[in-house]
Amino acid sequence: MNIAAKTPAQGAGTPENGGLENGALGNGQYDVGGVVLGRPFKIRRLGHFGFSAKNLAACLEFYTKDIGFKITDPMNFAANPANRDKFAGIEDTHQYFMRHGTDHHSFVLADRRIIDINYADKPHKPRHSVNQMTWQVGSLREVVNAIAYFENTGTPINRAGRDMPGSNWHVYPFDPEFHRNELYYGIEQIGWNGKAKPKELYARGFHHAPDLPQISEEEEIARAEAAGVDMSSGFRQREDMPETYDVDGVLLARPFKVVKIGPVGLYVDDVDAVSRFYEEVMGFSFTRESTIQGARCRFLRCNTEHHSLAICDKSLRARLGAAEDTTCMSFGLQLANYRQLRDAVDFLTSRGRRIVDMPGDLFPGMDYAACVEDPDGVRVILYCYMEQVTARSIAAQPAVVANTQPATWPQRIAPREDVYDGEAYLGPWG
C-alpha cells in the first residue's frame, strides 16, 4: 500500500471556505474558522525556535546536558551523496531536532556554515544566528491561505509544504531583515515511549503548498501499519545523566524543568520597519515600548503573555557586551516555578556556565529572570513567571520588571494575581 498517496476526503473539489478564495472576504478581511479577521490566520504561540551555531558540539552539550532538551531526531544534511562535497570540512553535518515536552521539536540546532550554504541563493543574511522562529496557527487551511496572503503583501517566502521529521505543515516568510519565520500546523506528538515517527513515514513530506483537504494523521498511521512499517523503530534519546534531583516529587537529572519556550528578543537595524511587519503582516499586538540604555525596544505579543517578541535597536548589542555576530538579543525558557529557577542558577553555575548581568527593563512582565550565556555568547533567559494581559488590561507601564540579580533573590516570594496562569505544560516532566 502506498502510504504517500494523497487521497482526499469525501467532498474534495468543492470551493474552499464556501466559495471563498484563500478565505478572502474582500476589503482586507478573511474568514478564519468562521471569524472575520484582518489576515487569513491567527498566531497562537511560539512553537519552536532554532539557532545556527558557530560551536555546534559545545552548544549541543549546553542545550541537552545543561538545559535538558532531549534530541528527538538528528537529520544528516550530508546523507545524500550529492551533498557531501558541498559540506566538506564540516565535522558534524546534522541538524538536531530537540524537545522539552511532547511536541516533536521545540528547539533546533545546526552548524551555521550549513545554513549559510543551504540558503546562499535565498533572502538570507550570512552568519545569522537565528535559524528560525516558528509560530503555531490553528489549522492547515490557515497555513495554506497564508501563502497567497504573503505573496500579495510582498513578503518573501522561503518555502512551503510539510517537513519531515516533525510532520508539521508550514510556510516560511522572512521579515524585513531576513529573520526566517515559520507558520505551522499539526506538529508530530511524542508519546509515552519517547520515540519519534519511523523514517518510512517521511514519504508524506511535501515540498510545495498542499492541495486541500489532506488525509488525517490517523489515516497516515493506519496506512503505514498496513504496509508493514515497524511503528516502534523511531529514534529515542535516553537520559545519560543520573537522575538524582528531587524536583517537586520527580527524580530528574537537573533540579528544574523547562515548561515553555519564548519570548524571543531580536537586535535589528530598523525597529519601525521590523515592528510594522510583525504587527501589520503577522498580526502581533503591541504591548509597550521602552528606551533602554539609549536604545528603543518594542514588545509585542501573540497571545496573553506580556510579550512573545522583543525588537531592540542593534546599538544595544555592544552596550550589553553581546556577541557581535548575533541578532538574537535573548531566548527565553520558562521553568516550572520560582524554586526551580533559583536551583537552576546554582546548577548552571556549578557546571561553569556564566550568569550575565542584563537590565531588568529588557524583560518586562517577568518578576525574576536569570541570564545565562550559551557557548556562542547568546543570552538564554530563565524565568518562572510572565504577566498575562488581554486587550482590556494592558498597562503601558507595567509594574512588573525583572530582577536579574540572583544574589538578591529571596528564598520565597508572594504570589501575583496571575501566578501560574498562561500556557500549561502537558505531560510528565521526565
Contacts in CASP RR format, 6 or more apart in sequence:
PFRMAT RR
TARGET T0000
AUTHOR 0000-0000-0000
METHOD contacts of the structure
MODEL  1
MNIAAKTPAQGAGTPENGGLENGALGNGQYDVGGVVLGRPFKIRRLGHFG
FSAKNLAACLEFYTKDIGFKITDPMNFAANPANRDKFAGIEDTHQYFMRH
GTDHHSFVLADRRIIDINYADKPHKPRHSVNQMTWQVGSLREVVNAIAYF
ENTGTPINRAGRDMPGSNWHVYPFDPEFHRNELYYGIEQIGWNGKAKPKE
LYARGFHHAPDLPQISEEEEIARAEAAGVDMSSGFRQREDMPETYDVDGV
LLARPFKVVKIGPVGLYVDDVDAVSRFYEEVMGFSFTRESTIQGARCRFL
RCNTEHHSLAICDKSLRARLGAAEDTTCMSFGLQLANYRQLRDAVDFLTS
RGRRIVDMPGDLFPGMDYAACVEDPDGVRVILYCYMEQVTARSIAAQPAV
VANTQPATWPQRIAPREDVYDGEAYLGPWG
1 223 0 8 1.000
1 226 0 8 1.000
1 227 0 8 1.000
2 223 0 8 1.000
2 227 0 8 1.000
3 200 0 8 1.000
3 201 0 8 1.000
3 203 0 8 1.000
3 204 0 8 1.000
3 220 0 8 1.000
3 223 0 8 1.000
3 224 0 8 1.000
3 227 0 8 1.000
3 229 0 8 1.000
4 203 0 8 1.000
4 204 0 8 1.000
4 205 0 8 1.000
5 223 0 8 1.000
6 210 0 8 1.000
6 211 0 8 1.000
6 214 0 8 1.000
6 215 0 8 1.000
7 215 0 8 1.000
7 219 0 8 1.000
8 211 0 8 1.000
8 213 0 8 1.000
8 214 0 8 1.000
8 215 0 8 1.000
9 213 0 8 1.000
9 215 0 8 1.000
12 212 0 8 1.000
12 213 0 8 1.000
15 21 0 8 1.000
16 22 0 8 1.000
16 23 0 8 1.000
16 141 0 8 1.000
16 212 0 8 1.000
17 23 0 8 1.000
17 31 0 8 1.000
17 141 0 8 1.000
20 31 0 8 1.000
22 30 0 8 1.000
22 40 0 8 1.000
22 144 0 8 1.000
22 145 0 8 1.000
22 148 0 8 1.000
22 149 0 8 1.000
23 30 0 8 1.000
23 31 0 8 1.000
23 32 0 8 1.000
23 40 0 8 1.000
23 145 0 8 1.000
24 30 0 8 1.000
24 40 0 8 1.000
25 31 0 8 1.000
25 36 0 8 1.000
28 38 0 8 1.000
29 36 0 8 1.000
29 37 0 8 1.000
29 38 0 8 1.000
30 36 0 8 1.000
30 37 0 8 1.000
30 38 0 8 1.000
30 39 0 8 1.000
30 40 0 8 1.000
30 145 0 8 1.000
30 149 0 8 1.000
32 39 0 8 1.000
32 40 0 8 1.000
32 41 0 8 1.000
32 42 0 8 1.000
32 142 0 8 1.000
33 139 0 8 1.000
33 141 0 8 1.000
39 146 0 8 1.000
39 149 0 8 1.000
39 281 0 8 1.000
39 282 0 8 1.000
39 283 0 8 1.000
40 142 0 8 1.000
40 145 0 8 1.000
40 146 0 8 1.000
40 148 0 8 1.000
40 149 0 8 1.000
41 137 0 8 1.000
41 138 0 8 1.000
41 142 0 8 1.000
41 143 0 8 1.000
41 145 0 8 1.000
41 146 0 8 1.000
41 149 0 8 1.000
41 183 0 8 1.000
42 137 0 8 1.000
42 138 0 8 1.000
42 142 0 8 1.000
42 283 0 8 1.000
43 135 0 8 1.000
43 136 0 8 1.000
43 137 0 8 1.000
43 183 0 8 1.000
43 282 0 8 1.000
43 283 0 8 1.000
43 284 0 8 1.000
43 302 0 8 1.000
43 303 0 8 1.000
44 135 0 8 1.000
44 136 0 8 1.000
44 137 0 8 1.000
44 138 0 8 1.000
44 302 0 8 1.000
44 303 0 8 1.000
45 135 0 8 1.000
45 136 0 8 1.000
45 302 0 8 1.000
45 303 0 8 1.000
45 308 0 8 1.000
45 423 0 8 1.000
46 133 0 8 1.000
46 134 0 8 1.000
46 135 0 8 1.000
46 136 0 8 1.000
46 261 0 8 1.000
46 262 0 8 1.000
46 263 0 8 1.000
46 264 0 8 1.000
46 302 0 8 1.000
46 308 0 8 1.000
47 103 0 8 1.000
47 106 0 8 1.000
47 134 0 8 1.000
47 135 0 8 1.000
47 136 0 8 1.000
47 184 0 8 1.000
47 187 0 8 1.000
47 261 0 8 1.000
48 103 0 8 1.000
48 105 0 8 1.000
48 106 0 8 1.000
48 107 0 8 1.000
48 108 0 8 1.000
48 132 0 8 1.000
48 134 0 8 1.000
48 187 0 8 1.000
48 261 0 8 1.000
49 106 0 8 1.000
49 107 0 8 1.000
49 108 0 8 1.000
49 132 0 8 1.000
49 133 0 8 1.000
49 134 0 8 1.000
49 261 0 8 1.000
49 262 0 8 1.000
49 264 0 8 1.000
49 331 0 8 1.000
50 107 0 8 1.000
50 108 0 8 1.000
50 109 0 8 1.000
50 130 0 8 1.000
50 131 0 8 1.000
50 132 0 8 1.000
50 133 0 8 1.000
51 59 0 8 1.000
51 108 0 8 1.000
51 109 0 8 1.000
51 129 0 8 1.000
51 130 0 8 1.000
51 131 0 8 1.000
51 328 0 8 1.000
51 331 0 8 1.000
51 376 0 8 1.000
51 378 0 8 1.000
52 110 0 8 1.000
52 111 0 8 1.000
52 112 0 8 1.000
52 114 0 8 1.000
52 115 0 8 1.000
52 116 0 8 1.000
52 128 0 8 1.000
52 129 0 8 1.000
52 130 0 8 1.000
52 131 0 8 1.000
53 59 0 8 1.000
53 60 0 8 1.000
53 109 0 8 1.000
53 110 0 8 1.000
53 111 0 8 1.000
53 112 0 8 1.000
53 375 0 8 1.000
53 376 0 8 1.000
54 112 0 8 1.000
54 325 0 8 1.000
54 376 0 8 1.000
55 375 0 8 1.000
55 376 0 8 1.000
56 91 0 8 1.000
56 92 0 8 1.000
56 109 0 8 1.000
56 110 0 8 1.000
56 111 0 8 1.000
57 91 0 8 1.000
57 92 0 8 1.000
58 375 0 8 1.000
58 376 0 8 1.000
59 109 0 8 1.000
59 374 0 8 1.000
59 375 0 8 1.000
59 376 0 8 1.000
60 96 0 8 1.000
60 109 0 8 1.000
61 375 0 8 1.000
62 353 0 8 1.000
62 374 0 8 1.000
62 375 0 8 1.000
63 69 0 8 1.000
63 98 0 8 1.000
63 107 0 8 1.000
63 109 0 8 1.000
63 374 0 8 1.000
64 70 0 8 1.000
64 71 0 8 1.000
64 98 0 8 1.000
65 241 0 8 1.000
66 254 0 8 1.000
66 347 0 8 1.000
66 348 0 8 1.000
66 351 0 8 1.000
66 353 0 8 1.000
67 254 0 8 1.000
67 258 0 8 1.000
67 333 0 8 1.000
67 380 0 8 1.000
68 100 0 8 1.000
68 253 0 8 1.000
68 254 0 8 1.000
68 258 0 8 1.000
69 98 0 8 1.000
69 99 0 8 1.000
69 100 0 8 1.000
69 106 0 8 1.000
69 107 0 8 1.000
69 258 0 8 1.000
70 98 0 8 1.000
70 99 0 8 1.000
70 100 0 8 1.000
70 237 0 8 1.000
70 239 0 8 1.000
71 96 0 8 1.000
71 97 0 8 1.000
71 98 0 8 1.000
71 235 0 8 1.000
71 237 0 8 1.000
72 97 0 8 1.000
72 98 0 8 1.000
72 99 0 8 1.000
72 104 0 8 1.000
72 105 0 8 1.000
72 165 0 8 1.000
72 190 0 8 1.000
72 196 0 8 1.000
72 235 0 8 1.000
72 237 0 8 1.000
73 97 0 8 1.000
73 104 0 8 1.000
73 105 0 8 1.000
73 165 0 8 1.000
73 166 0 8 1.000
73 196 0 8 1.000
73 235 0 8 1.000
74 94 0 8 1.000
74 95 0 8 1.000
74 96 0 8 1.000
74 97 0 8 1.000
74 235 0 8 1.000
75 94 0 8 1.000
75 95 0 8 1.000
75 96 0 8 1.000
75 97 0 8 1.000
75 165 0 8 1.000
76 93 0 8 1.000
76 94 0 8 1.000
77 83 0 8 1.000
77 87 0 8 1.000
77 93 0 8 1.000
77 94 0 8 1.000
77 95 0 8 1.000
77 110 0 8 1.000
77 114 0 8 1.000
77 118 0 8 1.000
78 84 0 8 1.000
78 87 0 8 1.000
78 90 0 8 1.000
78 93 0 8 1.000
83 93 0 8 1.000
86 117 0 8 1.000
87 93 0 8 1.000
87 113 0 8 1.000
87 114 0 8 1.000
87 117 0 8 1.000
90 111 0 8 1.000
90 113 0 8 1.000
90 114 0 8 1.000
92 111 0 8 1.000
93 111 0 8 1.000
93 114 0 8 1.000
94 110 0 8 1.000
95 108 0 8 1.000
95 109 0 8 1.000
95 110 0 8 1.000
95 114 0 8 1.000
96 108 0 8 1.000
96 109 0 8 1.000
96 110 0 8 1.000
97 104 0 8 1.000
97 105 0 8 1.000
97 108 0 8 1.000
97 165 0 8 1.000
97 166 0 8 1.000
98 105 0 8 1.000
98 106 0 8 1.000
98 107 0 8 1.000
98 108 0 8 1.000
98 109 0 8 1.000
99 105 0 8 1.000
99 106 0 8 1.000
99 107 0 8 1.000
99 190 0 8 1.000
100 106 0 8 1.000
100 107 0 8 1.000
100 257 0 8 1.000
100 258 0 8 1.000
100 259 0 8 1.000
100 261 0 8 1.000
101 190 0 8 1.000
101 425 0 8 1.000
101 426 0 8 1.000
101 427 0 8 1.000
102 189 0 8 1.000
102 190 0 8 1.000
102 191 0 8 1.000
102 426 0 8 1.000
102 427 0 8 1.000
103 187 0 8 1.000
103 188 0 8 1.000
103 189 0 8 1.000
103 190 0 8 1.000
104 165 0 8 1.000
104 166 0 8 1.000
104 167 0 8 1.000
104 168 0 8 1.000
104 187 0 8 1.000
104 188 0 8 1.000
104 189 0 8 1.000
104 190 0 8 1.000
104 196 0 8 1.000
105 165 0 8 1.000
105 166 0 8 1.000
105 187 0 8 1.000
106 261 0 8 1.000
107 261 0 8 1.000
108 131 0 8 1.000
108 132 0 8 1.000
109 131 0 8 1.000
110 131 0 8 1.000
112 127 0 8 1.000
112 129 0 8 1.000
115 124 0 8 1.000
115 128 0 8 1.000
115 131 0 8 1.000
116 124 0 8 1.000
116 126 0 8 1.000
116 127 0 8 1.000
119 158 0 8 1.000
122 158 0 8 1.000
123 156 0 8 1.000
123 158 0 8 1.000
123 174 0 8 1.000
123 178 0 8 1.000
124 174 0 8 1.000
124 178 0 8 1.000
124 180 0 8 1.000
125 177 0 8 1.000
125 178 0 8 1.000
125 327 0 8 1.000
127 325 0 8 1.000
128 178 0 8 1.000
128 179 0 8 1.000
128 327 0 8 1.000
129 323 0 8 1.000
129 325 0 8 1.000
129 326 0 8 1.000
129 327 0 8 1.000
129 328 0 8 1.000
129 376 0 8 1.000
129 378 0 8 1.000
130 179 0 8 1.000
130 180 0 8 1.000
130 264 0 8 1.000
130 266 0 8 1.000
130 327 0 8 1.000
130 328 0 8 1.000
131 180 0 8 1.000
132 172 0 8 1.000
132 180 0 8 1.000
132 181 0 8 1.000
132 182 0 8 1.000
133 179 0 8 1.000
133 180 0 8 1.000
133 181 0 8 1.000
133 182 0 8 1.000
133 264 0 8 1.000
133 309 0 8 1.000
134 170 0 8 1.000
134 181 0 8 1.000
134 182 0 8 1.000
134 183 0 8 1.000
134 184 0 8 1.000
135 181 0 8 1.000
135 182 0 8 1.000
135 183 0 8 1.000
135 184 0 8 1.000
135 282 0 8 1.000
135 302 0 8 1.000
136 183 0 8 1.000
136 184 0 8 1.000
136 185 0 8 1.000
136 187 0 8 1.000
137 143 0 8 1.000
137 146 0 8 1.000
137 183 0 8 1.000
137 184 0 8 1.000
137 185 0 8 1.000
138 185 0 8 1.000
139 185 0 8 1.000
140 169 0 8 1.000
140 185 0 8 1.000
140 186 0 8 1.000
140 210 0 8 1.000
140 212 0 8 1.000
140 213 0 8 1.000
140 214 0 8 1.000
141 212 0 8 1.000
142 183 0 8 1.000
142 185 0 8 1.000
143 160 0 8 1.000
143 169 0 8 1.000
143 170 0 8 1.000
143 171 0 8 1.000
143 183 0 8 1.000
143 184 0 8 1.000
143 185 0 8 1.000
144 169 0 8 1.000
144 209 0 8 1.000
144 210 0 8 1.000
144 212 0 8 1.000
146 171 0 8 1.000
146 173 0 8 1.000
146 183 0 8 1.000
147 157 0 8 1.000
147 160 0 8 1.000
147 171 0 8 1.000
147 209 0 8 1.000
150 157 0 8 1.000
150 171 0 8 1.000
150 173 0 8 1.000
150 281 0 8 1.000
151 157 0 8 1.000
153 281 0 8 1.000
155 173 0 8 1.000
155 174 0 8 1.000
155 277 0 8 1.000
155 281 0 8 1.000
156 173 0 8 1.000
156 174 0 8 1.000
156 178 0 8 1.000
157 171 0 8 1.000
157 172 0 8 1.000
157 173 0 8 1.000
157 174 0 8 1.000
158 172 0 8 1.000
158 173 0 8 1.000
158 174 0 8 1.000
158 180 0 8 1.000
159 171 0 8 1.000
159 172 0 8 1.000
159 207 0 8 1.000
160 170 0 8 1.000
160 171 0 8 1.000
160 172 0 8 1.000
160 208 0 8 1.000
160 209 0 8 1.000
161 169 0 8 1.000
161 170 0 8 1.000
161 171 0 8 1.000
161 205 0 8 1.000
161 206 0 8 1.000
161 207 0 8 1.000
161 208 0 8 1.000
161 209 0 8 1.000
161 210 0 8 1.000
162 168 0 8 1.000
162 169 0 8 1.000
162 170 0 8 1.000
162 204 0 8 1.000
162 205 0 8 1.000
162 206 0 8 1.000
162 210 0 8 1.000
163 170 0 8 1.000
163 205 0 8 1.000
164 201 0 8 1.000
164 202 0 8 1.000
164 204 0 8 1.000
164 205 0 8 1.000
165 188 0 8 1.000
165 196 0 8 1.000
165 197 0 8 1.000
165 202 0 8 1.000
166 187 0 8 1.000
166 188 0 8 1.000
166 196 0 8 1.000
166 197 0 8 1.000
167 186 0 8 1.000
167 187 0 8 1.000
167 188 0 8 1.000
167 197 0 8 1.000
167 201 0 8 1.000
167 204 0 8 1.000
167 205 0 8 1.000
167 217 0 8 1.000
168 184 0 8 1.000
168 185 0 8 1.000
168 186 0 8 1.000
168 187 0 8 1.000
168 188 0 8 1.000
169 184 0 8 1.000
169 185 0 8 1.000
169 186 0 8 1.000
169 206 0 8 1.000
169 210 0 8 1.000
169 214 0 8 1.000
170 182 0 8 1.000
170 183 0 8 1.000
170 184 0 8 1.000
170 185 0 8 1.000
171 182 0 8 1.000
171 183 0 8 1.000
171 209 0 8 1.000
172 180 0 8 1.000
172 181 0 8 1.000
172 182 0 8 1.000
173 181 0 8 1.000
173 183 0 8 1.000
173 281 0 8 1.000
173 282 0 8 1.000
174 180 0 8 1.000
174 181 0 8 1.000
175 181 0 8 1.000
175 274 0 8 1.000
175 277 0 8 1.000
175 278 0 8 1.000
176 270 0 8 1.000
176 273 0 8 1.000
176 274 0 8 1.000
176 277 0 8 1.000
177 268 0 8 1.000
177 269 0 8 1.000
177 270 0 8 1.000
177 273 0 8 1.000
177 274 0 8 1.000
177 327 0 8 1.000
179 266 0 8 1.000
179 327 0 8 1.000
181 282 0 8 1.000
186 217 0 8 1.000
188 196 0 8 1.000
188 197 0 8 1.000
190 196 0 8 1.000
193 232 0 8 1.000
193 236 0 8 1.000
194 236 0 8 1.000
195 232 0 8 1.000
195 234 0 8 1.000
195 235 0 8 1.000
195 236 0 8 1.000
196 234 0 8 1.000
196 235 0 8 1.000
196 236 0 8 1.000
197 234 0 8 1.000
198 224 0 8 1.000
198 229 0 8 1.000
198 230 0 8 1.000
198 231 0 8 1.000
198 233 0 8 1.000
198 234 0 8 1.000
199 233 0 8 1.000
199 234 0 8 1.000
200 224 0 8 1.000
200 227 0 8 1.000
200 229 0 8 1.000
201 220 0 8 1.000
201 221 0 8 1.000
201 224 0 8 1.000
201 229 0 8 1.000
204 220 0 8 1.000
221 231 0 8 1.000
224 231 0 8 1.000
225 231 0 8 1.000
239 253 0 8 1.000
239 430 0 8 1.000
241 253 0 8 1.000
241 254 0 8 1.000
242 253 0 8 1.000
243 251 0 8 1.000
243 252 0 8 1.000
243 253 0 8 1.000
244 251 0 8 1.000
244 253 0 8 1.000
245 251 0 8 1.000
245 252 0 8 1.000
245 253 0 8 1.000
245 254 0 8 1.000
245 255 0 8 1.000
245 343 0 8 1.000
247 254 0 8 1.000
247 255 0 8 1.000
247 256 0 8 1.000
247 257 0 8 1.000
247 336 0 8 1.000
247 340 0 8 1.000
247 429 0 8 1.000
248 336 0 8 1.000
248 337 0 8 1.000
248 339 0 8 1.000
248 340 0 8 1.000
250 428 0 8 1.000
250 429 0 8 1.000
250 430 0 8 1.000
252 429 0 8 1.000
252 430 0 8 1.000
254 344 0 8 1.000
254 347 0 8 1.000
255 340 0 8 1.000
255 343 0 8 1.000
255 344 0 8 1.000
255 346 0 8 1.000
255 347 0 8 1.000
256 335 0 8 1.000
256 336 0 8 1.000
256 340 0 8 1.000
256 341 0 8 1.000
256 343 0 8 1.000
256 344 0 8 1.000
256 347 0 8 1.000
256 382 0 8 1.000
257 335 0 8 1.000
257 336 0 8 1.000
257 340 0 8 1.000
257 425 0 8 1.000
257 429 0 8 1.000
257 430 0 8 1.000
258 333 0 8 1.000
258 334 0 8 1.000
258 335 0 8 1.000
259 334 0 8 1.000
259 335 0 8 1.000
259 336 0 8 1.000
259 425 0 8 1.000
260 333 0 8 1.000
260 334 0 8 1.000
260 423 0 8 1.000
260 425 0 8 1.000
261 331 0 8 1.000
261 332 0 8 1.000
261 333 0 8 1.000
261 334 0 8 1.000
262 308 0 8 1.000
262 331 0 8 1.000
262 332 0 8 1.000
262 333 0 8 1.000
262 334 0 8 1.000
263 305 0 8 1.000
263 307 0 8 1.000
263 308 0 8 1.000
263 309 0 8 1.000
263 310 0 8 1.000
263 330 0 8 1.000
263 332 0 8 1.000
263 386 0 8 1.000
264 308 0 8 1.000
264 309 0 8 1.000
264 310 0 8 1.000
264 328 0 8 1.000
264 330 0 8 1.000
264 331 0 8 1.000
264 332 0 8 1.000
265 309 0 8 1.000
265 310 0 8 1.000
265 311 0 8 1.000
265 312 0 8 1.000
265 328 0 8 1.000
265 329 0 8 1.000
265 330 0 8 1.000
265 331 0 8 1.000
266 274 0 8 1.000
266 309 0 8 1.000
266 310 0 8 1.000
266 311 0 8 1.000
266 312 0 8 1.000
266 327 0 8 1.000
266 328 0 8 1.000
266 329 0 8 1.000
267 312 0 8 1.000
267 313 0 8 1.000
267 314 0 8 1.000
267 316 0 8 1.000
267 317 0 8 1.000
267 322 0 8 1.000
267 326 0 8 1.000
267 327 0 8 1.000
267 328 0 8 1.000
267 329 0 8 1.000
268 274 0 8 1.000
268 311 0 8 1.000
268 312 0 8 1.000
268 313 0 8 1.000
268 314 0 8 1.000
268 327 0 8 1.000
269 314 0 8 1.000
271 296 0 8 1.000
271 297 0 8 1.000
271 298 0 8 1.000
271 311 0 8 1.000
271 312 0 8 1.000
271 313 0 8 1.000
274 311 0 8 1.000
275 286 0 8 1.000
275 298 0 8 1.000
275 300 0 8 1.000
275 311 0 8 1.000
278 284 0 8 1.000
278 300 0 8 1.000
278 309 0 8 1.000
278 311 0 8 1.000
279 285 0 8 1.000
279 286 0 8 1.000
279 300 0 8 1.000
283 302 0 8 1.000
284 300 0 8 1.000
284 301 0 8 1.000
284 302 0 8 1.000
284 308 0 8 1.000
284 309 0 8 1.000
285 300 0 8 1.000
285 301 0 8 1.000
285 302 0 8 1.000
285 391 0 8 1.000
286 298 0 8 1.000
286 299 0 8 1.000
286 300 0 8 1.000
287 299 0 8 1.000
287 300 0 8 1.000
287 301 0 8 1.000
287 306 0 8 1.000
287 307 0 8 1.000
287 364 0 8 1.000
287 389 0 8 1.000
287 394 0 8 1.000
288 298 0 8 1.000
288 299 0 8 1.000
288 307 0 8 1.000
288 364 0 8 1.000
288 394 0 8 1.000
288 395 0 8 1.000
288 396 0 8 1.000
288 397 0 8 1.000
288 398 0 8 1.000
289 296 0 8 1.000
289 297 0 8 1.000
289 298 0 8 1.000
289 299 0 8 1.000
290 296 0 8 1.000
290 297 0 8 1.000
290 299 0 8 1.000
290 361 0 8 1.000
290 364 0 8 1.000
291 297 0 8 1.000
292 312 0 8 1.000
292 316 0 8 1.000
292 359 0 8 1.000
292 361 0 8 1.000
292 362 0 8 1.000
293 316 0 8 1.000
293 319 0 8 1.000
293 320 0 8 1.000
293 359 0 8 1.000
294 315 0 8 1.000
294 316 0 8 1.000
295 312 0 8 1.000
295 313 0 8 1.000
295 315 0 8 1.000
295 316 0 8 1.000
295 319 0 8 1.000
296 312 0 8 1.000
296 313 0 8 1.000
297 310 0 8 1.000
297 311 0 8 1.000
297 312 0 8 1.000
297 313 0 8 1.000
297 316 0 8 1.000
297 361 0 8 1.000
297 362 0 8 1.000
298 310 0 8 1.000
298 311 0 8 1.000
298 312 0 8 1.000
299 306 0 8 1.000
299 307 0 8 1.000
299 309 0 8 1.000
299 310 0 8 1.000
299 311 0 8 1.000
299 364 0 8 1.000
300 307 0 8 1.000
300 308 0 8 1.000
300 309 0 8 1.000
300 310 0 8 1.000
300 311 0 8 1.000
301 307 0 8 1.000
301 308 0 8 1.000
301 309 0 8 1.000
301 389 0 8 1.000
302 308 0 8 1.000
302 309 0 8 1.000
303 423 0 8 1.000
304 388 0 8 1.000
304 389 0 8 1.000
304 390 0 8 1.000
304 421 0 8 1.000
304 422 0 8 1.000
305 386 0 8 1.000
305 387 0 8 1.000
305 388 0 8 1.000
305 389 0 8 1.000
305 422 0 8 1.000
305 423 0 8 1.000
306 364 0 8 1.000
306 365 0 8 1.000
306 366 0 8 1.000
306 386 0 8 1.000
306 387 0 8 1.000
306 388 0 8 1.000
306 389 0 8 1.000
306 398 0 8 1.000
306 400 0 8 1.000
307 364 0 8 1.000
307 365 0 8 1.000
310 329 0 8 1.000
310 330 0 8 1.000
310 362 0 8 1.000
312 329 0 8 1.000
312 362 0 8 1.000
314 327 0 8 1.000
316 329 0 8 1.000
317 324 0 8 1.000
317 326 0 8 1.000
317 329 0 8 1.000
318 324 0 8 1.000
320 329 0 8 1.000
320 358 0 8 1.000
320 359 0 8 1.000
322 329 0 8 1.000
322 377 0 8 1.000
322 378 0 8 1.000
322 379 0 8 1.000
323 376 0 8 1.000
323 377 0 8 1.000
323 378 0 8 1.000
326 376 0 8 1.000
326 377 0 8 1.000
326 378 0 8 1.000
328 378 0 8 1.000
328 379 0 8 1.000
329 362 0 8 1.000
329 379 0 8 1.000
330 358 0 8 1.000
330 362 0 8 1.000
330 363 0 8 1.000
330 371 0 8 1.000
330 378 0 8 1.000
330 379 0 8 1.000
330 380 0 8 1.000
330 381 0 8 1.000
331 378 0 8 1.000
331 379 0 8 1.000
331 380 0 8 1.000
331 381 0 8 1.000
332 380 0 8 1.000
332 381 0 8 1.000
332 382 0 8 1.000
332 383 0 8 1.000
333 380 0 8 1.000
333 381 0 8 1.000
333 382 0 8 1.000
333 383 0 8 1.000
334 383 0 8 1.000
334 384 0 8 1.000
334 386 0 8 1.000
335 341 0 8 1.000
335 344 0 8 1.000
335 382 0 8 1.000
335 383 0 8 1.000
335 384 0 8 1.000
336 384 0 8 1.000
336 425 0 8 1.000
336 429 0 8 1.000
337 384 0 8 1.000
338 368 0 8 1.000
338 384 0 8 1.000
338 385 0 8 1.000
338 412 0 8 1.000
338 413 0 8 1.000
340 384 0 8 1.000
341 368 0 8 1.000
341 370 0 8 1.000
341 382 0 8 1.000
341 383 0 8 1.000
341 384 0 8 1.000
342 406 0 8 1.000
342 409 0 8 1.000
342 411 0 8 1.000
344 370 0 8 1.000
344 382 0 8 1.000
345 355 0 8 1.000
345 370 0 8 1.000
345 382 0 8 1.000
345 406 0 8 1.000
348 355 0 8 1.000
348 372 0 8 1.000
349 355 0 8 1.000
353 372 0 8 1.000
353 373 0 8 1.000
354 372 0 8 1.000
354 373 0 8 1.000
355 370 0 8 1.000
355 371 0 8 1.000
355 372 0 8 1.000
355 373 0 8 1.000
355 406 0 8 1.000
356 371 0 8 1.000
356 372 0 8 1.000
356 373 0 8 1.000
356 379 0 8 1.000
357 371 0 8 1.000
357 404 0 8 1.000
357 405 0 8 1.000
358 369 0 8 1.000
358 371 0 8 1.000
358 379 0 8 1.000
358 381 0 8 1.000
358 404 0 8 1.000
359 404 0 8 1.000
360 369 0 8 1.000
360 401 0 8 1.000
360 402 0 8 1.000
360 403 0 8 1.000
360 404 0 8 1.000
361 401 0 8 1.000
362 402 0 8 1.000
363 369 0 8 1.000
363 381 0 8 1.000
363 383 0 8 1.000
363 401 0 8 1.000
363 402 0 8 1.000
363 404 0 8 1.000
364 387 0 8 1.000
364 398 0 8 1.000
364 400 0 8 1.000
364 401 0 8 1.000
364 402 0 8 1.000
365 385 0 8 1.000
365 386 0 8 1.000
365 387 0 8 1.000
365 398 0 8 1.000
365 400 0 8 1.000
365 401 0 8 1.000
365 402 0 8 1.000
366 381 0 8 1.000
366 383 0 8 1.000
366 385 0 8 1.000
366 386 0 8 1.000
366 387 0 8 1.000
366 400 0 8 1.000
366 401 0 8 1.000
366 402 0 8 1.000
367 383 0 8 1.000
367 385 0 8 1.000
367 400 0 8 1.000
367 402 0 8 1.000
367 403 0 8 1.000
367 413 0 8 1.000
367 416 0 8 1.000
368 383 0 8 1.000
368 384 0 8 1.000
368 385 0 8 1.000
368 402 0 8 1.000
368 403 0 8 1.000
368 404 0 8 1.000
368 409 0 8 1.000
368 413 0 8 1.000
369 381 0 8 1.000
369 382 0 8 1.000
369 383 0 8 1.000
369 402 0 8 1.000
369 403 0 8 1.000
369 404 0 8 1.000
370 381 0 8 1.000
370 382 0 8 1.000
370 383 0 8 1.000
370 404 0 8 1.000
370 406 0 8 1.000
371 379 0 8 1.000
371 380 0 8 1.000
371 381 0 8 1.000
371 382 0 8 1.000
371 404 0 8 1.000
372 379 0 8 1.000
372 380 0 8 1.000
372 382 0 8 1.000
373 379 0 8 1.000
373 380 0 8 1.000
374 380 0 8 1.000
383 402 0 8 1.000
385 400 0 8 1.000
385 416 0 8 1.000
385 419 0 8 1.000
386 422 0 8 1.000
387 398 0 8 1.000
387 400 0 8 1.000
387 416 0 8 1.000
387 418 0 8 1.000
388 418 0 8 1.000
388 421 0 8 1.000
388 422 0 8 1.000
389 395 0 8 1.000
400 416 0 8 1.000
403 409 0 8 1.000
END
